[in-house]
Amino acid sequence: RNAKKARKEHVEVKKMSNLLIEILKIMKQEGAIKKYKIDVKKRSIEITIGELSECKAIKPRFTVDKNQIEKYRRRYLPARNLGIMIISTNKGLMTHEEAYAEGTGGCLIAYFY
């Protein structure tokens, strides 16, 4: 988010984790980032930013069931069809739309739009 405000196209993240890689996969599917490249030797990730205005973690990580997803979507996302919340379920990370369609809940991780 800071890189987008500074009009930077590329970002290098020095901390690498499996959670971050899964979040980047979802963000790439949704078009928030264009691509990412993992450098194992440096233990860093190079990210090319796409259509991204806001990206934040949700703290504390609220536990939600399928009926509460709508309540938190209204709290964190600016409009009905704008933005994605990432939910950690027992089937892995997924968007709030996928979790609602499958009827599963989990922990809220982050949101972006």
N, CA, C and O atoms as a printed pandas DataFrame, in Angstrom:
     atom_number atom_name residue_name chain_id  residue_number  x_coord  y_coord  z_coord
0              1         N          ARG        A               1    0.827   -1.187    0.000
1              2        CA          ARG        A               1    0.000    0.000    0.000
2              3         C          ARG        A               1    0.871    1.250    0.000
3              4         O          ARG        A               1    0.584    2.214   -0.711
4              5         N          ASN        A               2    1.929    1.233    0.793
5              6        CA          ASN        A               2    2.826    2.385    0.825
6              7         C          ASN        A               2    3.514    2.575   -0.524
7              8         O          ASN        A               2    3.711    3.707   -0.965
8              9         N          ALA        A               3    3.877    1.483   -1.179
9             10        CA          ALA        A               3    4.527    1.572   -2.486
10            11         C          ALA        A               3    3.578    2.161   -3.519
11            12         O          ALA        A               3    4.007    2.933   -4.376
12            13         N          LYS        A               4    2.311    1.815   -3.457
13            14        CA          LYS        A               4    1.321    2.358   -4.391
14            15         C          LYS        A               4    1.180    3.867   -4.205
15            16         O          LYS        A               4    1.069    4.608   -5.182
16            17         N          LYS        A               5    1.183    4.320   -2.952
17            18        CA          LYS        A               5    1.084    5.759   -2.685
18            19         C          LYS        A               5    2.329    6.496   -3.168
19            20         O          LYS        A               5    2.245    7.651   -3.586
20            21         N          ALA        A               6    3.482    5.833   -3.113
21            22        CA          ALA        A               6    4.731    6.442   -3.573
22            23         C          ALA        A               6    4.938    6.246   -5.076
23            24         O          ALA        A               6    6.005    6.556   -5.607
24            25         N          ARG        A               7    3.920    5.734   -5.753
25            26        CA          ARG        A               7    3.925    5.494   -7.201
26            27         C          ARG        A               7    5.028    4.535   -7.631
27            28         O          ARG        A               7    5.646    4.712   -8.681
28            29         N          LYS        A               8    5.265    3.524   -6.813
29            30        CA          LYS        A               8    6.237    2.486   -7.154
30            31         C          LYS        A               8    5.495    1.321   -7.817
31            32         O          LYS        A               8    4.366    0.996   -7.449
32            33         N          GLU        A               9    6.140    0.713   -8.784
33            34        CA          GLU        A               9    5.548   -0.409   -9.507
34            35         C          GLU        A               9    5.954   -1.746   -8.884
35            36         O          GLU        A               9    5.170   -2.695   -8.879
36            37         N          HIS        A              10    7.177   -1.819   -8.359
37            38        CA          HIS        A              10    7.721   -3.065   -7.810
38            39         C          HIS        A              10    8.042   -2.897   -6.327
39            40         O          HIS        A              10    8.455   -1.827   -5.882
40            41         N          VAL        A              11    7.843   -3.978   -5.574
41            42        CA          VAL        A              11    8.132   -3.999   -4.151
42            43         C          VAL        A              11    8.907   -5.267   -3.848
43            44         O          VAL        A              11    8.614   -6.323   -4.410
44            45         N          GLU        A              12    9.890   -5.177   -2.970
45            46        CA          GLU        A              12   10.607   -6.369   -2.517
46            47         C          GLU        A              12   10.332   -6.554   -1.036
47            48         O          GLU        A              12   10.644   -5.687   -0.220
48            49         N          VAL        A              13    9.740   -7.702   -0.695
49            50        CA          VAL        A              13    9.399   -8.018    0.685
50            51         C          VAL        A              13   10.460   -8.974    1.207
51            52         O          VAL        A              13   10.694  -10.028    0.615
52            53         N          LYS        A              14   11.103   -8.611    2.317
53            54        CA          LYS        A              14   12.217   -9.395    2.846
54            55         C          LYS        A              14   11.761  -10.580    3.696
55            56         O          LYS        A              14   12.525  -11.525    3.890
56            57         N          LYS        A              15   10.548  -10.544    4.198
57            58        CA          LYS        A              15   10.057  -11.650    5.015
58            59         C          LYS        A              15    9.208  -12.559    4.155
59            60         O          LYS        A              15    8.333  -12.101    3.420
60            61         N          MET        A              16    9.471  -13.848    4.251
61            62        CA          MET        A              16    8.763  -14.812    3.416
62            63         C          MET        A              16    8.109  -15.853    4.317
63            64         O          MET        A              16    8.741  -16.365    5.241
64            65         N          SER        A              17    6.843  -16.165    4.047
65            66        CA          SER        A              17    6.147  -17.207    4.793
66            67         C          SER        A              17    5.135  -17.870    3.871
67            68         O          SER        A              17    4.776  -17.329    2.825
68            69         N          ASN        A              18    4.684  -19.042    4.272
69            70        CA          ASN        A              18    3.684  -19.760    3.478
70            71         C          ASN        A              18    2.369  -18.995    3.448
71            72         O          ASN        A              18    1.678  -19.004    2.429
72            73         N          LEU        A              19    2.009  -18.336    4.543
73            74        CA          LEU        A              19    0.786  -17.545    4.595
74            75         C          LEU        A              19    0.843  -16.403    3.592
75            76         O          LEU        A              19   -0.126  -16.153    2.876
76            77         N          LEU        A              20    1.972  -15.712    3.539
77            78        CA          LEU        A              20    2.130  -14.601    2.601
78            79         C          LEU        A              20    2.029  -15.095    1.156
79            80         O          LEU        A              20    1.415  -14.428    0.323
80            81         N          ILE        A              21    2.606  -16.226    0.853
81            82        CA          ILE        A              21    2.558  -16.766   -0.508
82            83         C          ILE        A              21    1.125  -17.112   -0.898
83            84         O          ILE        A              21    0.713  -16.846   -2.027
84            85         N          GLU        A              22    0.365  -17.700    0.018
85            86        CA          GLU        A              22   -1.035  -18.033   -0.275
86            87         C          GLU        A              22   -1.874  -16.770   -0.472
87            88         O          GLU        A              22   -2.753  -16.738   -1.334
88            89         N          ILE        A              23   -1.606  -15.729    0.324
89            90        CA          ILE        A              23   -2.327  -14.461    0.164
90            91         C          ILE        A              23   -1.999  -13.842   -1.193
91            92         O          ILE        A              23   -2.884  -13.310   -1.863
92            93         N          LEU        A              24   -0.739  -13.908   -1.598
93            94        CA          LEU        A              24   -0.342  -13.364   -2.898
94            95         C          LEU        A              24   -1.005  -14.118   -4.048
95            96         O          LEU        A              24   -1.337  -13.513   -5.068
96            97         N          LYS        A              25   -1.204  -15.431   -3.901
97            98        CA          LYS        A              25   -1.908  -16.209   -4.935
98            99         C          LYS        A              25   -3.330  -15.690   -5.115
99           100         O          LYS        A              25   -3.797  -15.506   -6.239
100          101         N          ILE        A              26   -4.007  -15.457   -4.004
101          102        CA          ILE        A              26   -5.381  -14.951   -4.074
102          103         C          ILE        A              26   -5.409  -13.549   -4.666
103          104         O          ILE        A              26   -6.273  -13.233   -5.485
104          105         N          MET        A              27   -4.468  -12.709   -4.252
105          106        CA          MET        A              27   -4.427  -11.336   -4.776
106          107         C          MET        A              27   -4.140  -11.324   -6.273
107          108         O          MET        A              27   -4.646  -10.463   -6.993
108          109         N          LYS        A              28   -3.340  -12.264   -6.743
109          110        CA          LYS        A              28   -3.066  -12.341   -8.179
110          111         C          LYS        A              28   -4.309  -12.799   -8.940
111          112         O          LYS        A              28   -4.602  -12.278  -10.016
112          113         N          GLN        A              29   -5.039  -13.767   -8.391
113          114        CA          GLN        A              29   -6.275  -14.230   -9.028
114          115         C          GLN        A              29   -7.278  -13.096   -9.162
115          116         O          GLN        A              29   -7.995  -13.012  -10.159
116          117         N          GLU        A              30   -7.333  -12.222   -8.162
117          118        CA          GLU        A              30   -8.314  -11.141   -8.151
118          119         C          GLU        A              30   -7.829   -9.883   -8.877
119          120         O          GLU        A              30   -8.600   -8.938   -9.043
120          121         N          GLY        A              31   -6.556   -9.854   -9.313
121          122        CA          GLY        A              31   -6.045   -8.736  -10.081
122          123         C          GLY        A              31   -5.445   -7.609   -9.261
123          124         O          GLY        A              31   -5.121   -6.558   -9.812
124          125         N          ALA        A              32   -5.288   -7.800   -7.955
125          126        CA          ALA        A              32   -4.707   -6.747   -7.120
126          127         C          ALA        A              32   -3.208   -6.609   -7.358
127          128         O          ALA        A              32   -2.656   -5.514   -7.249
128          129         N          ILE        A              33   -2.558   -7.707   -7.679
129          130        CA          ILE        A              33   -1.149   -7.652   -8.061
130          131         C          ILE        A              33   -1.000   -8.326   -9.415
131          132         O          ILE        A              33   -1.777   -9.216   -9.762
132          133         N          LYS        A              34   -0.001   -7.901  -10.179
133          134        CA          LYS        A              34    0.191   -8.476  -11.514
134          135         C          LYS        A              34    0.970   -9.777  -11.459
135          136         O          LYS        A              34    0.580  -10.770  -12.073
136          137         N          LYS        A              35    2.090   -9.769  -10.711
137          138        CA          LYS        A              35    2.886  -10.986  -10.581
138          139         C          LYS        A              35    3.748  -10.890   -9.340
139          140         O          LYS        A              35    3.939   -9.815   -8.771
140          141         N          TYR        A              36    4.265  -12.040   -8.934
141          142        CA          TYR        A              36    5.212  -12.091   -7.833
142          143         C          TYR        A              36    6.255  -13.153   -8.138
143          144         O          TYR        A              36    5.970  -14.159   -8.787
144          145         N          LYS        A              37    7.460  -12.911   -7.658
145          146        CA          LYS        A              37    8.575  -13.810   -7.913
146          147         C          LYS        A              37    9.262  -14.113   -6.589
147          148         O          LYS        A              37    9.652  -13.197   -5.865
148          149         N          ILE        A              38    9.411  -15.392   -6.272
149          150        CA          ILE        A              38   10.015  -15.805   -5.017
150          151         C          ILE        A              38   11.504  -16.066   -5.243
151          152         O          ILE        A              38   11.877  -16.849   -6.117
152          153         N          ASP        A              39   12.349  -15.409   -4.455
153          154        CA          ASP        A              39   13.795  -15.618   -4.511
154          155         C          ASP        A              39   14.196  -16.387   -3.259
155          156         O          ASP        A              39   14.248  -15.825   -2.165
156          157         N          VAL        A              40   14.480  -17.679   -3.427
157          158        CA          VAL        A              40   14.761  -18.549   -2.288
158          159         C          VAL        A              40   16.108  -18.215   -1.654
159          160         O          VAL        A              40   16.243  -18.278   -0.432
160          161         N          LYS        A              41   17.099  -17.864   -2.458
161          162        CA          LYS        A              41   18.430  -17.571   -1.924
162          163         C          LYS        A              41   18.425  -16.344   -1.010
163          164         O          LYS        A              41   19.029  -16.368    0.062
164          165         N          LYS        A              42   17.744  -15.272   -1.429
165          166        CA          LYS        A              42   17.665  -14.060   -0.613
166          167         C          LYS        A              42   16.553  -14.130    0.427
167          168         O          LYS        A              42   16.481  -13.277    1.312
168          169         N          ARG        A              43   15.699  -15.121    0.332
169          170        CA          ARG        A              43   14.508  -15.255    1.171
170          171         C          ARG        A              43   13.652  -13.993    1.088
171          172         O          ARG        A              43   13.301  -13.387    2.101
172          173         N          SER        A              44   13.324  -13.614   -0.157
173          174        CA          SER        A              44   12.511  -12.424   -0.386
174          175         C          SER        A              44   11.539  -12.687   -1.534
175          176         O          SER        A              44   11.660  -13.668   -2.267
176          177         N          ILE        A              45   10.582  -11.789   -1.666
177          178        CA          ILE        A              45    9.569  -11.887   -2.717
178          179         C          ILE        A              45    9.502  -10.547   -3.438
179          180         O          ILE        A              45    9.385   -9.500   -2.802
180          181         N          GLU        A              46    9.577  -10.582   -4.761
181          182        CA          GLU        A              46    9.438   -9.382   -5.597
182          183         C          GLU        A              46    7.998   -9.345   -6.106
183          184         O          GLU        A              46    7.532  -10.296   -6.732
184          185         N          ILE        A              47    7.297   -8.244   -5.836
185          186        CA          ILE        A              47    5.884   -8.125   -6.179
186          187         C          ILE        A              47    5.700   -6.968   -7.152
187          188         O          ILE        A              47    6.250   -5.885   -6.949
188          189         N          THR        A              48    4.918   -7.202   -8.216
189          190        CA          THR        A              48    4.525   -6.137   -9.136
190          191         C          THR        A              48    3.076   -5.783   -8.828
191          192         O          THR        A              48    2.184   -6.624   -8.945
192          193         N          ILE        A              49    2.848   -4.533   -8.434
193          194        CA          ILE        A              49    1.533   -4.101   -7.971
194          195         C          ILE        A              49    0.611   -3.841   -9.157
195          196         O          ILE        A              49    1.031   -3.278  -10.168
196          197         N          GLY        A              50   -0.651   -4.256   -9.026
197          198        CA          GLY        A              50   -1.661   -4.024  -10.052
198          199         C          GLY        A              50   -2.677   -3.012   -9.561
199          200         O          GLY        A              50   -2.311   -1.941   -9.077
200          201         N          GLU        A              51   -3.955   -3.349   -9.686
201          202        CA          GLU        A              51   -5.052   -2.477   -9.256
202          203         C          GLU        A              51   -5.299   -2.666   -7.762
203          204         O          GLU        A              51   -6.102   -3.508   -7.359
204          205         N          LEU        A              52   -4.611   -1.888   -6.954
205          206        CA          LEU        A              52   -4.699   -2.023   -5.503
206          207         C          LEU        A              52   -4.791   -0.643   -4.884
207          208         O          LEU        A              52   -3.923    0.199   -5.116
208          209         N          SER        A              53   -5.842   -0.395   -4.089
209          210        CA          SER        A              53   -5.915    0.883   -3.387
210          211         C          SER        A              53   -5.714    0.722   -1.891
211          212         O          SER        A              53   -5.139    1.598   -1.246
212          213         N          GLU        A              54   -6.176   -0.373   -1.336
213          214        CA          GLU        A              54   -6.093   -0.588    0.109
214          215         C          GLU        A              54   -5.829   -2.057    0.365
215          216         O          GLU        A              54   -6.398   -2.925   -0.297
216          217         N          CYS        A              55   -4.963   -2.334    1.327
217          218        CA          CYS        A              55   -4.632   -3.715    1.678
218          219         C          CYS        A              55   -4.229   -3.725    3.137
219          220         O          CYS        A              55   -3.217   -3.127    3.502
220          221         N          LYS        A              56   -5.003   -4.395    3.982
221          222        CA          LYS        A              56   -4.712   -4.399    5.415
222          223         C          LYS        A              56   -4.992   -5.769    6.017
223          224         O          LYS        A              56   -5.819   -6.535    5.522
224          225         N          ALA        A              57   -4.282   -6.049    7.092
225          226        CA          ALA        A              57   -4.547   -7.259    7.882
226          227         C          ALA        A              57   -5.694   -6.955    8.838
227          228         O          ALA        A              57   -5.908   -5.804    9.217
228          229         N          ILE        A              58   -6.419   -7.980    9.218
229          230        CA          ILE        A              58   -7.511   -7.834   10.175
230          231         C          ILE        A              58   -7.008   -8.341   11.525
231          232         O          ILE        A              58   -6.718   -9.526   11.693
232          233         N          LYS        A              59   -6.912   -7.419   12.480
233          234        CA          LYS        A              59   -6.470   -7.767   13.828
234          235         C          LYS        A              59   -7.502   -7.260   14.808
235          236         O          LYS        A              59   -7.906   -6.105   14.668
236          237         N          PRO        A              60   -7.953   -7.996   15.761
237          238        CA          PRO        A              60   -7.662   -9.397   15.985
238          239         C          PRO        A              60   -8.311  -10.261   14.923
239          240         O          PRO        A              60   -9.252   -9.831   14.255
240          241         N          ARG        A              61   -7.826  -11.445   14.768
241          242        CA          ARG        A              61   -8.353  -12.351   13.738
242          243         C          ARG        A              61   -9.658  -12.963   14.230
243          244         O          ARG        A              61   -9.672  -13.967   14.942
244          245         N          PHE        A              62  -10.742  -12.331   13.830
245          246        CA          PHE        A              62  -12.065  -12.773   14.261
246          247         C          PHE        A              62  -12.397  -14.134   13.659
247          248         O          PHE        A              62  -12.088  -14.402   12.498
248          249         N          THR        A              63  -13.024  -14.983   14.455
249          250        CA          THR        A              63  -13.526  -16.260   13.964
250          251         C          THR        A              63  -14.971  -16.047   13.525
251          252         O          THR        A              63  -15.785  -15.513   14.279
252          253         N          VAL        A              64  -15.284  -16.470   12.297
253          254        CA          VAL        A              64  -16.621  -16.255   11.754
254          255         C          VAL        A              64  -17.190  -17.575   11.251
255          256         O          VAL        A              64  -16.456  -18.454   10.800
256          257         N          ASP        A              65  -18.513  -17.695   11.338
257          258        CA          ASP        A              65  -19.168  -18.791   10.640
258          259         C          ASP        A              65  -19.809  -18.202    9.388
259          260         O          ASP        A              65  -19.727  -16.997    9.154
260          261         N          LYS        A              66  -20.444  -19.047    8.588
261          262        CA          LYS        A              66  -20.927  -18.565    7.280
262          263         C          LYS        A              66  -21.983  -17.468    7.398
263          264         O          LYS        A              66  -22.138  -16.667    6.476
264          265         N          ASN        A              67  -22.706  -17.417    8.506
265          266        CA          ASN        A              67  -23.735  -16.400    8.682
266          267         C          ASN        A              67  -23.155  -15.042    9.061
267          268         O          ASN        A              67  -23.805  -14.020    8.844
268          269         N          GLN        A              68  -21.949  -15.007    9.620
269          270        CA          GLN        A              68  -21.347  -13.752   10.051
270          271         C          GLN        A              68  -20.473  -13.105    8.979
271          272         O          GLN        A              68  -20.025  -11.973    9.161
272          273         N          ILE        A              69  -20.222  -13.791    7.872
273          274        CA          ILE        A              69  -19.354  -13.249    6.821
274          275         C          ILE        A              69  -19.900  -11.922    6.293
275          276         O          ILE        A              69  -19.132  -10.990    6.053
276          277         N          GLU        A              70  -21.202  -11.831    6.114
277          278        CA          GLU        A              70  -21.827  -10.612    5.588
278          279         C          GLU        A              70  -21.619   -9.428    6.533
279          280         O          GLU        A              70  -21.380   -8.308    6.082
280          281         N          LYS        A              71  -21.707   -9.669    7.826
281          282        CA          LYS        A              71  -21.521   -8.604    8.813
282          283         C          LYS        A              71  -20.115   -8.009    8.717
283          284         O          LYS        A              71  -19.963   -6.787    8.723
284          285         N          TYR        A              72  -19.100   -8.845    8.630
285          286        CA          TYR        A              72  -17.728   -8.363    8.555
286          287         C          TYR        A              72  -17.403   -7.788    7.179
287          288         O          TYR        A              72  -16.563   -6.896    7.061
288          289         N          ARG        A              73  -18.060   -8.291    6.145
289          290        CA          ARG        A              73  -17.869   -7.729    4.810
290          291         C          ARG        A              73  -18.324   -6.269    4.800
291          292         O          ARG        A              73  -17.663   -5.409    4.218
292          293         N          ARG        A              74  -19.449   -6.001    5.444
293          294        CA          ARG        A              74  -19.951   -4.632    5.531
294          295         C          ARG        A              74  -19.026   -3.747    6.364
295          296         O          ARG        A              74  -18.911   -2.551    6.097
296          297         N          ARG        A              75  -18.376   -4.316    7.355
297          298        CA          ARG        A              75  -17.491   -3.540    8.227
298          299         C          ARG        A              75  -16.191   -3.148    7.526
299          300         O          ARG        A              75  -15.734   -2.013    7.668
300          301         N          TYR        A              76  -15.590   -4.070    6.770
301          302        CA          TYR        A              76  -14.258   -3.836    6.230
302          303         C          TYR        A              76  -14.221   -3.400    4.769
303          304         O          TYR        A              76  -13.278   -2.719    4.368
304          305         N          LEU        A              77  -15.202   -3.765    3.968
305          306        CA          LEU        A              77  -15.150   -3.430    2.547
306          307         C          LEU        A              77  -16.009   -2.218    2.236
307          308         O          LEU        A              77  -17.061   -2.045    2.852
308          309         N          PRO        A              78  -15.594   -1.370    1.296
309          310        CA          PRO        A              78  -16.279   -0.095    1.066
310          311         C          PRO        A              78  -17.622   -0.193    0.352
311          312         O          PRO        A              78  -18.502    0.632    0.595
312          313         N          ALA        A              79  -17.802   -1.186   -0.527
313          314        CA          ALA        A              79  -19.061   -1.292   -1.272
314          315         C          ALA        A              79  -19.394   -2.762   -1.480
315          316         O          ALA        A              79  -18.573   -3.643   -1.225
316          317         N          ARG        A              80  -20.596   -3.005   -1.942
317          318        CA          ARG        A              80  -21.095   -4.374   -2.050
318          319         C          ARG        A              80  -20.256   -5.245   -2.986
319          320         O          ARG        A              80  -19.904   -6.365   -2.613
320          321         N          ASN        A              81  -19.933   -4.780   -4.159
321          322        CA          ASN        A              81  -19.199   -5.598   -5.123
322          323         C          ASN        A              81  -17.747   -5.173   -5.264
323          324         O          ASN        A              81  -17.118   -5.433   -6.289
324          325         N          LEU        A              82  -17.219   -4.525   -4.250
325          326        CA          LEU        A              82  -15.855   -4.019   -4.310
326          327         C          LEU        A              82  -15.056   -4.594   -3.153
327          328         O          LEU        A              82  -15.438   -4.431   -1.995
328          329         N          GLY        A              83  -13.954   -5.261   -3.453
329          330        CA          GLY        A              83  -13.051   -5.742   -2.423
330          331         C          GLY        A              83  -13.209   -7.215   -2.108
331          332         O          GLY        A              83  -14.220   -7.844   -2.419
332          333         N          ILE        A              84  -12.169   -7.739   -1.478
333          334        CA          ILE        A              84  -12.109   -9.160   -1.120
334          335         C          ILE        A              84  -11.607   -9.275    0.314
335          336         O          ILE        A              84  -10.649   -8.604    0.698
336          337         N          MET        A              85  -12.251  -10.121    1.098
337          338        CA          MET        A              85  -11.731  -10.510    2.407
338          339         C          MET        A              85  -11.143  -11.907    2.265
339          340         O          MET        A              85  -11.715  -12.755    1.580
340          341         N          ILE        A              86  -10.014  -12.150    2.903
341          342        CA          ILE        A              86   -9.374  -13.464    2.874
342          343         C          ILE        A              86   -9.675  -14.158    4.190
343          344         O          ILE        A              86   -9.447  -13.607    5.268
344          345         N          ILE        A              87  -10.194  -15.385    4.084
345          346        CA          ILE        A              87  -10.584  -16.161    5.251
346          347         C          ILE        A              87   -9.778  -17.447    5.274
347          348         O          ILE        A              87   -9.638  -18.122    4.255
348          349         N          SER        A              88   -9.247  -17.781    6.447
349          350        CA          SER        A              88   -8.524  -19.035    6.634
350          351         C          SER        A              88   -9.524  -20.089    7.105
351          352         O          SER        A              88  -10.076  -19.979    8.200
352          353         N          THR        A              89   -9.755  -21.095    6.289
353          354        CA          THR        A              89  -10.700  -22.158    6.628
354          355         C          THR        A              89   -9.941  -23.465    6.795
355          356         O          THR        A              89   -8.723  -23.515    6.619
356          357         N          ASN        A              90  -10.663  -24.513    7.134
357          358        CA          ASN        A              90  -10.009  -25.817    7.250
358          359         C          ASN        A              90   -9.662  -26.396    5.871
359          360         O          ASN        A              90   -8.984  -27.421    5.789
360          361         N          LYS        A              91  -10.113  -25.760    4.802
361          362        CA          LYS        A              91   -9.782  -26.166    3.434
362          363         C          LYS        A              91   -8.719  -25.250    2.829
363          364         O          LYS        A              91   -8.467  -25.312    1.626
364          365         N          GLY        A              92   -8.093  -24.402    3.645
365          366        CA          GLY        A              92   -7.069  -23.482    3.180
366          367         C          GLY        A              92   -7.599  -22.064    3.096
367          368         O          GLY        A              92   -8.744  -21.795    3.460
368          369         N          LEU        A              93   -6.762  -21.159    2.614
369          370        CA          LEU        A              93   -7.183  -19.769    2.453
370          371         C          LEU        A              93   -8.116  -19.644    1.259
371          372         O          LEU        A              93   -7.910  -20.281    0.226
372          373         N          MET        A              94   -9.146  -18.815    1.415
373          374        CA          MET        A              94  -10.067  -18.547    0.311
374          375         C          MET        A              94  -10.700  -17.183    0.502
375          376         O          MET        A              94  -10.618  -16.586    1.575
376          377         N          THR        A              95  -11.333  -16.701   -0.555
377          378        CA          THR        A              95  -12.012  -15.411   -0.479
378          379         C          THR        A              95  -13.322  -15.565    0.286
379          380         O          THR        A              95  -13.809  -16.678    0.488
380          381         N          HIS        A              96  -13.883  -14.444    0.705
381          382        CA          HIS        A              96  -15.141  -14.509    1.454
382          383         C          HIS        A              96  -16.275  -15.040    0.582
383          384         O          HIS        A              96  -17.199  -15.676    1.089
384          385         N          GLU        A              97  -16.213  -14.784   -0.724
385          386        CA          GLU        A              97  -17.248  -15.280   -1.622
386          387         C          GLU        A              97  -17.192  -16.809   -1.740
387          388         O          GLU        A              97  -18.228  -17.474   -1.724
388          389         N          GLU        A              98  -15.983  -17.360   -1.858
389          390        CA          GLU        A              98  -15.831  -18.812   -1.940
390          391         C          GLU        A              98  -16.265  -19.479   -0.639
391          392         O          GLU        A              98  -16.921  -20.520   -0.666
392          393         N          ALA        A              99  -15.904  -18.888    0.503
393          394        CA          ALA        A              99  -16.271  -19.456    1.800
394          395         C          ALA        A              99  -17.784  -19.432    1.983
395          396         O          ALA        A              99  -18.362  -20.390    2.497
396          397         N          TYR        A             100  -18.426  -18.348    1.565
397          398        CA          TYR        A             100  -19.881  -18.260    1.693
398          399         C          TYR        A             100  -20.565  -19.277    0.785
399          400         O          TYR        A             100  -21.557  -19.892    1.175
400          401         N          ALA        A             101  -20.034  -19.454   -0.429
401          402        CA          ALA        A             101  -20.623  -20.418   -1.369
402          403         C          ALA        A             101  -20.485  -21.851   -0.855
403          404         O          ALA        A             101  -21.387  -22.668   -1.034
404          405         N          GLU        A             102  -19.355  -22.150   -0.219
405          406        CA          GLU        A             102  -19.151  -23.502    0.314
406          407         C          GLU        A             102  -19.835  -23.699    1.653
407          408         O          GLU        A             102  -19.995  -24.834    2.103
408          409         N          GLY        A             103  -20.242  -22.613    2.298
409          410        CA          GLY        A             103  -20.916  -22.722    3.585
410          411         C          GLY        A             103  -19.965  -23.005    4.732
411          412         O          GLY        A             103  -20.349  -23.639    5.714
412          413         N          THR        A             104  -18.708  -22.536    4.617
413          414        CA          THR        A             104  -17.739  -22.747    5.686
414          415         C          THR        A             104  -17.347  -21.414    6.296
415          416         O          THR        A             104  -17.472  -20.367    5.660
416          417         N          GLY        A             105  -16.877  -21.460    7.518
417          418        CA          GLY        A             105  -16.380  -20.284    8.211
418          419         C          GLY        A             105  -14.905  -20.451    8.489
419          420         O          GLY        A             105  -14.278  -21.394    8.006
420          421         N          GLY        A             106  -14.354  -19.546    9.260
421          422        CA          GLY        A             106  -12.941  -19.614    9.594
422          423         C          GLY        A             106  -12.498  -18.332   10.270
423          424         O          GLY        A             106  -13.301  -17.649   10.906
424          425         N          CYS        A             107  -11.222  -18.003   10.133
425          426        CA          CYS        A             107  -10.654  -16.798   10.721
426          427         C          CYS        A             107  -10.410  -15.760    9.634
427          428         O          CYS        A             107   -9.917  -16.086    8.554
428          429         N          LEU        A             108  -10.757  -14.509    9.924
429          430        CA          LEU        A             108  -10.490  -13.422    8.989
430          431         C          LEU        A             108   -9.007  -13.082    9.040
431          432         O          LEU        A             108   -8.449  -12.884   10.119
432          433         N          ILE        A             109   -8.371  -13.013    7.880
433          434        CA          ILE        A             109   -6.935  -12.746    7.804
434          435         C          ILE        A             109   -6.674  -11.317    7.331
435          436         O          ILE        A             109   -5.985  -10.553    8.006
436          437         N          ALA        A             110   -7.224  -10.958    6.171
437          438        CA          ALA        A             110   -6.920   -9.648    5.577
438          439         C          ALA        A             110   -8.030   -9.261    4.613
439          440         O          ALA        A             110   -8.929  -10.049    4.320
440          441         N          TYR        A             111   -7.944   -8.024    4.128
441          442        CA          TYR        A             111   -8.854   -7.564    3.088
442          443         C          TYR        A             111   -8.101   -6.628    2.161
443          444         O          TYR        A             111   -7.104   -6.019    2.551
444          445         N          PHE        A             112   -8.585   -6.519    0.932
445          446        CA          PHE        A             112   -7.995   -5.601   -0.047
446          447         C          PHE        A             112   -9.043   -5.188   -1.055
447          448         O          PHE        A             112  -10.016   -5.905   -1.290
448          449         N          TYR        A             113   -8.836   -4.026   -1.648
449          450        CA          TYR        A             113   -9.682   -3.540   -2.742
450          451         C          TYR        A             113   -8.927   -2.524   -3.554
451          452         O          TYR        A             113   -9.462   -1.990   -4.526
